[in-house]
Amino acid sequence: MFSPSRSSTRVSRDNDTAVITLSMDSTCDLCEGEETPLCVKYCACGARKVSR
């Protein structure tokens, strides 16, 4: 089940400037041990990417 309140990431949009901000809290470990973080791998619309 999808539960945004349990996510380590937050996406917000400033309605005045249309700037979208993504932030990650300290509980995100980028799915250590996985080749690709699961949030990226299973993003339904392909919007999530990893840049290092």
C-alpha atoms as a printed R data frame, in Angstrom:
   type eleno elety resid chain resno      x      y       z
1  ATOM     1    CA   MET     A     1  0.000  0.000   0.000
2  ATOM     2    CA   PHE     A     2  1.283  3.481  -0.894
3  ATOM     3    CA   SER     A     3  1.684  5.713   2.140
4  ATOM     4    CA   PRO     A     4  3.327  9.131   1.554
5  ATOM     5    CA   SER     A     5  3.408  9.826   5.283
6  ATOM     6    CA   ARG     A     6  5.885  6.950   5.750
7  ATOM     7    CA   SER     A     7  8.220  8.118   2.985
8  ATOM     8    CA   SER     A     8 11.742  9.429   3.585
9  ATOM     9    CA   THR     A     9 11.264 11.882   0.736
10 ATOM    10    CA   ARG     A    10  9.060 14.930   0.448
11 ATOM    11    CA   VAL     A    11  8.081 16.774  -2.689
12 ATOM    12    CA   SER     A    12  6.742 20.292  -2.477
13 ATOM    13    CA   ARG     A    13  5.773 22.946  -5.012
14 ATOM    14    CA   ASP     A    14  5.794 26.695  -4.544
15 ATOM    15    CA   ASN     A    15  2.567 27.848  -6.174
16 ATOM    16    CA   ASP     A    16  3.901 31.366  -6.777
17 ATOM    17    CA   THR     A    17  7.102 30.363  -8.593
18 ATOM    18    CA   ALA     A    18  6.201 26.805  -9.683
19 ATOM    19    CA   VAL     A    19  9.526 25.617  -8.236
20 ATOM    20    CA   ILE     A    20  9.414 21.954  -7.193
21 ATOM    21    CA   THR     A    21 11.649 20.860  -4.324
22 ATOM    22    CA   LEU     A    22 12.582 17.302  -3.356
23 ATOM    23    CA   SER     A    23 14.049 16.672   0.074
24 ATOM    24    CA   MET     A    24 15.160 13.483   1.805
25 ATOM    25    CA   ASP     A    25 15.335 12.996   5.549
26 ATOM    26    CA   SER     A    26 18.066 11.168   7.451
27 ATOM    27    CA   THR     A    27 16.216  7.832   7.397
28 ATOM    28    CA   CYS     A    28 16.820  7.395   3.649
29 ATOM    29    CA   ASP     A    29 19.779  5.092   2.958
30 ATOM    30    CA   LEU     A    30 19.180  4.959  -0.823
31 ATOM    31    CA   CYS     A    31 18.228  1.292  -0.321
32 ATOM    32    CA   GLU     A    32 21.732  0.266   0.648
33 ATOM    33    CA   GLY     A    33 22.569 -3.100  -0.902
34 ATOM    34    CA   GLU     A    34 20.216 -2.606  -3.854
35 ATOM    35    CA   GLU     A    35 21.540 -1.818  -7.333
36 ATOM    36    CA   THR     A    36 18.865  0.876  -7.735
37 ATOM    37    CA   PRO     A    37 16.883  2.532  -4.915
38 ATOM    38    CA   LEU     A    38 13.435  0.952  -4.804
39 ATOM    39    CA   CYS     A    39 11.646  4.304  -5.065
40 ATOM    40    CA   VAL     A    40 13.401  4.830  -8.416
41 ATOM    41    CA   LYS     A    41 12.962  1.247  -9.599
42 ATOM    42    CA   TYR     A    42  9.217  1.188  -8.931
43 ATOM    43    CA   CYS     A    43  8.251  4.784  -9.715
44 ATOM    44    CA   ALA     A    44  5.060  4.330 -11.734
45 ATOM    45    CA   CYS     A    45  5.646  7.315 -14.004
46 ATOM    46    CA   GLY     A    46  9.447  7.115 -14.251
47 ATOM    47    CA   ALA     A    47  9.900 10.538 -12.677
48 ATOM    48    CA   ARG     A    48 12.491  9.507 -10.096
49 ATOM    49    CA   LYS     A    49 16.157  9.316 -11.026
50 ATOM    50    CA   VAL     A    50 19.481  8.940  -9.209
51 ATOM    51    CA   SER     A    51 22.276 11.419  -9.762
52 ATOM    52    CA   ARG     A    52 25.447 11.024  -7.764
